[in-house]
Amino acid sequence: MEKELLKLGAAALRKAALDENAKSYILKDPLLFGLLKKAANRYIGGETLNETIAKINALNGIKCSIEFMGESTRNAEEANQASAEFLNICRCIGSDRLNATVSLDLSHIGLAVDADLCLQNLEAICTEAALYGTEVIISAEGTERTDAVLQTYQKAALKHNNIAITLQAYLHRTADDFKEVVKTNGRIRIVKGAFQTAENLALPRGEKLDEIYLSYIEQLLARGHKCSIATHHDKIQQAAKKLVDQYRPSSVDYEFESLFGINNEQLQILQQEGYQTKIYFVYGKEWYLYLCNRLAEYPQNLFRALNDIVA
C-alpha cells in the first residue's frame, strides 16, 4: 500500500511539474513563491550565479556543472536573454578558473521558438565555452522534443567538439538513439529519466531499467567513449564502479554525477575512493519544475520539504 501511494505521489508531482500555468502562478505570488522557495533552496545554488559560485567555491575544487534554470521560452527576446546568461556563465568559469561545465535545456535558448535560432544560440555558447576549455552539456526534455533536441545536438556536434548530450535510459527509443549519438565524439550523459511519460514510451523504475542503464554505461566505457554516470542510486553506482575498474577509462572520459542536495555524501565517498565526480548545480527563479521533479524522484522528501517550509 505504501509503495502504491509513493508511486501515485511521484506521478502527481511529475504531472505538476509540466503545468506551466501553475508555475506562472507561483512565480507571480510572493507568499507562495517565498514558502516553496524554502523547500527549493535545498536543491538549487541560489537565484543568482554569484550565489551559486559561492557554494561551488565552498566545495574546494570538486568538479561542477552549472545551469541557469528555465525552459520553454516563447519568443526570441527571452531565448536571447537566456543565451546571454549562459555566455556569462562561460566567462565566469574562465575568470574564476572554476572546474566546471555548462548545462542547458535547448528550449530555454529558443528550441520552442525556432530551430535555427536555437542552433545559433547554442553555437555561440559552445564557441565561448571553448575559449576556457569548458564542456557544454545539453539536458534531456520531454518526449515531444526528443527528436528536435537530438537533431540540434548532431548539427552542433559537427562544428564543436566540446558539446555533450543527455540520453534517458527509460525511453524505449533510446536504444536506437544511442546507436546514432555514439557515432559523435561528444560526451554522453546517461540518466534514468524524470519526466511524466506515457507507459508505451518508457519503462517503469525497477530492475529492468537498472540493467538497461548499466548496459549503456558499459557500452560507453568499452568503446572508450566519454560518459557521465548521472544517478543517485547507490546500487547502480556500485555496479558502475566495477565497470570503471574493469575498463579503466582515463580520468577525462568518465564521471559520476549527482545533483546538488541529493545524496551528495555518496558522491563524496566515490571521490575519496579515487573516482571522478561532479555535482550538478542549477540557479535562477524558475525552480518550480526542478523542485517537483526532485521530490518526484524521492516522494518521501515531501516531508523534508514541509520541514524546510515551516523551519
Phi, psi and omega per residue, in radians:
M1 nan -0.754 -3.125
E2 -1.097 -0.737 3.131
K3 -1.098 -0.685 3.133
E4 -1.130 -0.704 3.119
L5 -1.135 -0.689 3.108
L6 -1.132 -0.691 3.094
K7 -1.102 -0.745 3.114
L8 -1.095 -0.746 3.128
G9 -1.105 -0.746 3.130
A10 -1.109 -0.747 3.137
A11 -1.107 -0.700 3.138
A12 -1.131 -0.705 -3.137
L13 -1.176 -0.685 3.112
R14 -1.168 -0.642 3.084
K15 -1.148 -0.719 3.127
A16 -1.106 -0.608 -3.126
A17 -1.091 -0.481 -3.108
L18 -1.571 -0.022 -3.104
D19 -1.495 1.680 -3.092
E20 -1.186 -0.485 3.084
N21 -1.147 -0.710 3.113
A22 -1.133 -0.744 3.121
K23 -1.052 -0.794 -3.135
S24 -1.083 -0.722 -3.137
Y25 -1.100 -0.776 -3.116
I26 -1.128 -0.732 -3.130
L27 -1.126 -0.457 -3.095
K28 -1.639 -0.235 -3.104
D29 -1.733 1.881 -3.052
P30 -1.012 -0.730 -3.096
L31 -1.169 -0.882 -3.127
L32 -1.133 -0.706 3.114
F33 -1.026 -0.815 -3.100
G34 -1.114 -0.709 -3.133
L35 -1.153 -0.881 -3.107
L36 -1.233 -0.468 3.099
K37 -1.072 -0.574 3.108
K38 -1.062 -0.681 3.101
A39 -1.261 -0.642 -3.112
A40 -1.206 -0.505 -3.062
N41 -0.996 -0.469 3.139
R42 -1.141 -0.440 -2.984
Y43 -2.000 -0.090 -3.074
I44 -2.089 2.757 3.124
G45 -1.276 -0.454 -3.109
G46 2.577 -2.954 3.091
E47 -1.571 -0.318 -3.097
T48 -2.172 2.835 3.097
L49 -1.139 -0.682 -3.138
N50 -1.070 -0.711 3.089
E51 -1.064 -0.721 -3.110
T52 -1.187 -0.752 3.128
I53 -1.087 -0.618 3.097
A54 -1.077 -0.724 3.110
K55 -1.195 -0.655 3.122
I56 -1.127 -0.766 -3.137
N57 -1.095 -0.519 3.134
A58 -1.213 -0.241 -3.136
L59 -1.511 0.008 3.041
N60 1.032 0.843 2.953
G61 1.628 -0.050 3.103
I62 -1.075 2.480 -3.129
K63 -1.117 2.477 -3.113
C64 -2.393 2.831 2.952
S65 -2.099 2.480 -3.071
I66 -2.122 2.236 3.096
E67 -2.271 2.293 2.970
F68 -1.467 1.979 -3.013
M69 -1.156 2.485 3.057
G70 2.711 2.747 3.121
E71 -2.809 2.862 3.000
S72 1.007 0.731 3.003
T73 -1.087 2.489 -2.977
R74 -1.924 0.053 3.061
N75 -2.624 2.852 -3.037
A76 -1.122 -0.628 -3.125
E77 -1.063 -0.814 3.134
E78 -1.130 -0.710 3.135
A79 -1.100 -0.719 -3.138
N80 -1.230 -0.610 3.074
Q81 -1.112 -0.744 3.100
A82 -1.110 -0.736 3.125
S83 -1.054 -0.694 3.114
A84 -1.081 -0.650 3.114
E85 -1.171 -0.670 3.099
F86 -1.169 -0.624 3.048
L87 -1.088 -0.661 3.104
N88 -1.142 -0.674 3.078
I89 -1.033 -0.800 3.133
C90 -0.995 -0.799 -3.110
R91 -1.146 -0.677 3.124
C92 -1.176 -0.647 3.065
I93 -1.041 -0.716 3.130
G94 -1.218 -0.845 -3.069
S95 -1.198 -0.613 -3.135
D96 -1.601 -0.009 3.122
R97 0.922 0.848 -3.135
L98 -1.427 2.512 3.016
N99 -1.507 1.443 -2.945
A100 -2.577 2.753 3.006
T101 -2.077 2.970 3.108
V102 -1.965 2.345 3.067
S103 -2.123 2.610 -3.119
L104 -2.779 2.721 2.957
D105 -1.623 2.280 3.136
L106 -1.111 -0.525 3.127
S107 -1.230 -0.255 3.078
H108 -1.320 -0.490 -3.089
I109 -1.931 0.378 2.933
G110 2.121 0.000 -3.057
L111 -1.076 -0.603 -3.136
A112 -1.407 -0.113 3.132
V113 -1.752 -0.979 -3.096
D114 -2.803 2.233 -3.073
A115 -1.073 -0.668 -3.131
D116 -1.201 -0.669 3.084
L117 -1.076 -0.774 3.135
C118 -1.063 -0.819 -3.128
L119 -1.093 -0.708 3.112
Q120 -1.069 -0.784 3.133
N121 -1.169 -0.713 3.136
L122 -1.083 -0.764 -3.124
E123 -1.160 -0.619 3.084
A124 -1.117 -0.704 3.130
I125 -1.172 -0.765 3.122
C126 -1.087 -0.695 3.133
T127 -1.124 -0.774 3.121
E128 -1.144 -0.767 -3.129
A129 -1.079 -0.637 -3.110
A130 -1.087 -0.479 3.129
L131 -1.076 -0.444 -3.076
Y132 -2.003 0.247 -3.139
G133 1.138 0.581 -3.029
T134 -1.801 2.429 3.119
E135 -1.547 2.496 3.091
V136 -1.992 2.096 -3.037
I137 -1.953 2.133 3.114
I138 -1.457 2.209 3.141
S139 -1.425 2.831 3.052
A140 -1.399 2.666 3.062
E141 -2.292 -3.015 -3.125
G142 -1.065 2.781 -3.039
T143 -1.085 -0.420 3.128
E144 -1.192 -0.230 -3.116
R145 -2.005 -0.008 -3.027
T146 -1.014 -0.782 3.138
D147 -1.037 -0.832 -3.099
A148 -1.136 -0.678 3.120
V149 -1.092 -0.843 -3.109
L150 -1.167 -0.670 3.115
Q151 -1.112 -0.740 3.129
T152 -1.145 -0.740 3.106
Y153 -1.031 -0.831 -3.072
Q154 -1.131 -0.591 3.070
K155 -1.176 -0.805 -3.120
A156 -1.169 -0.594 -3.107
A157 -1.157 -0.342 3.099
L158 -1.196 -0.448 -3.074
K159 -1.924 -0.386 -3.005
H160 -2.206 2.247 -3.133
N161 -1.719 0.158 3.126
N162 -1.959 0.459 -3.096
I163 -1.978 2.492 -3.095
A164 -2.295 2.880 -3.067
I165 -2.362 2.642 3.101
T166 -1.855 2.319 3.037
L167 -2.053 2.499 -3.112
Q168 -1.772 2.021 -3.031
A169 -1.128 -0.453 -3.051
Y170 -1.341 -0.257 3.135
L171 -1.358 2.327 3.102
H172 -1.054 -0.634 -3.064
R173 -1.205 -0.300 -3.063
T174 -1.081 -0.494 3.104
A175 -1.001 -0.715 3.114
D176 -1.381 -0.703 3.130
D177 -1.063 -0.675 -3.126
F178 -1.033 -0.740 -3.113
K179 -1.048 -0.584 3.141
E180 -1.442 -0.789 -3.058
V181 -1.171 -0.586 -3.106
V182 -1.175 -0.224 3.078
K183 -1.284 -0.356 3.089
T184 -1.501 2.881 -3.084
N185 -1.564 -0.204 -3.047
G186 -1.186 2.663 3.093
R187 -1.038 2.484 3.068
I188 -1.952 2.110 -3.139
R189 -1.718 2.118 -3.107
I190 -1.792 2.144 3.031
V191 -2.107 2.825 3.072
K192 -1.244 -0.774 -3.083
G193 2.090 2.255 -3.021
A194 -2.099 -0.104 -3.035
F195 -1.473 2.617 3.013
Q196 -1.137 2.104 -3.005
T197 -2.385 2.501 3.112
A198 -0.999 2.492 -3.066
E199 -1.032 -0.548 -3.108
N200 -1.347 -0.121 -3.114
L201 -1.808 -0.294 -3.003
A202 -2.556 2.733 3.050
L203 -1.457 2.592 3.021
P204 -1.352 2.886 3.049
R205 -1.104 2.489 3.134
G206 2.715 -3.036 -3.052
E207 -1.075 -0.653 -3.138
K208 -1.078 -0.785 3.115
L209 -1.131 -0.695 3.108
D210 -1.029 -0.741 3.136
E211 -1.111 -0.756 -3.127
I212 -1.149 -0.751 3.107
Y213 -0.959 -0.895 -3.106
L214 -1.157 -0.512 3.109
S215 -1.152 -0.652 3.077
Y216 -1.148 -0.750 3.124
I217 -1.063 -0.770 -3.127
E218 -1.125 -0.716 3.125
Q219 -1.059 -0.720 -3.134
L220 -1.172 -0.794 -3.138
L221 -1.136 -0.691 -3.132
A222 -1.137 -0.576 3.137
R223 -1.437 -0.215 -3.015
G224 1.264 0.457 -3.125
H225 -1.580 2.396 3.141
K226 -1.026 2.387 -3.133
C227 -2.586 2.728 2.985
S228 -2.069 2.216 3.128
I229 -1.689 1.542 -3.000
A230 -1.680 1.668 -3.117
T231 -2.789 2.647 3.028
H232 -1.864 -0.004 -3.056
H233 -1.322 1.956 -3.054
D234 -1.030 -0.692 -3.138
K235 -1.045 -0.753 3.138
I236 -1.209 -0.713 3.111
Q237 -1.030 -0.747 -3.126
Q238 -1.166 -0.688 3.102
A239 -1.183 -0.672 3.134
A240 -1.185 -0.594 3.062
K241 -0.981 -0.766 -3.139
K242 -1.102 -0.650 3.114
L243 -1.184 -0.716 3.095
V244 -1.079 -0.754 3.122
D245 -1.105 -0.596 -3.123
Q246 -1.260 -0.806 -3.018
Y247 -1.642 -0.281 3.064
R248 0.867 1.039 3.093
P249 -1.198 2.785 3.065
S250 -1.202 2.868 -3.062
S251 -1.137 -0.379 -3.139
V252 -1.604 -0.139 -3.022
D253 -1.623 -0.146 3.120
Y254 -2.626 2.820 3.044
E255 -2.818 2.493 2.957
F256 -1.552 2.265 -3.062
E257 -2.166 2.385 3.038
S258 -2.305 2.652 3.059
L259 -1.347 2.464 3.106
F260 -0.991 2.291 3.071
G261 1.624 -0.051 -3.123
I262 -2.168 1.936 3.059
N263 0.865 0.660 -3.112
N264 -1.178 -0.332 3.091
E265 -1.112 -0.568 3.083
Q266 -1.134 -0.697 3.139
L267 -1.165 -0.660 3.121
Q268 -1.104 -0.658 3.095
I269 -1.129 -0.763 3.105
L270 -1.033 -0.740 3.123
Q271 -1.102 -0.751 3.132
Q272 -1.115 -0.501 3.123
E273 -1.414 -0.060 3.067
G274 1.750 0.127 3.137
Y275 -1.543 2.677 3.121
Q276 -1.336 2.302 -3.057
T277 -2.348 2.806 3.111
K278 -2.680 2.436 3.069
I279 -1.889 2.333 -3.051
Y280 -1.700 2.014 3.119
F281 -1.839 2.470 2.972
V282 -2.179 2.693 3.081
Y283 -2.589 2.917 -3.141
G284 2.135 -3.031 -3.121
K285 -1.710 -0.262 -3.081
E286 -1.594 1.073 -3.060
W287 -1.671 0.019 -3.044
Y288 -1.060 -0.924 3.138
L289 -1.056 -0.743 -3.097
Y290 -1.082 -0.783 3.133
L291 -1.095 -0.793 -3.140
C292 -1.031 -0.755 -3.118
N293 -1.207 -0.626 3.113
R294 -1.155 -0.714 3.120
L295 -1.237 -0.571 3.128
A296 -1.132 -0.606 3.136
E297 -1.163 -0.592 3.139
Y298 -2.387 1.378 -3.040
P299 -0.968 -0.433 3.093
Q300 -1.056 -0.399 -3.136
N301 -1.210 -0.134 3.023
L302 -1.016 -0.639 3.132
F303 -1.194 -0.656 3.072
R304 -1.148 -0.671 3.118
A305 -1.109 -0.723 3.100
L306 -1.078 -0.696 3.124
N307 -1.141 -0.707 3.111
D308 -1.090 -0.654 -3.096
I309 -1.194 -0.716 -3.036
V310 -1.606 -0.185 -3.092
A311 -1.153 nan nan
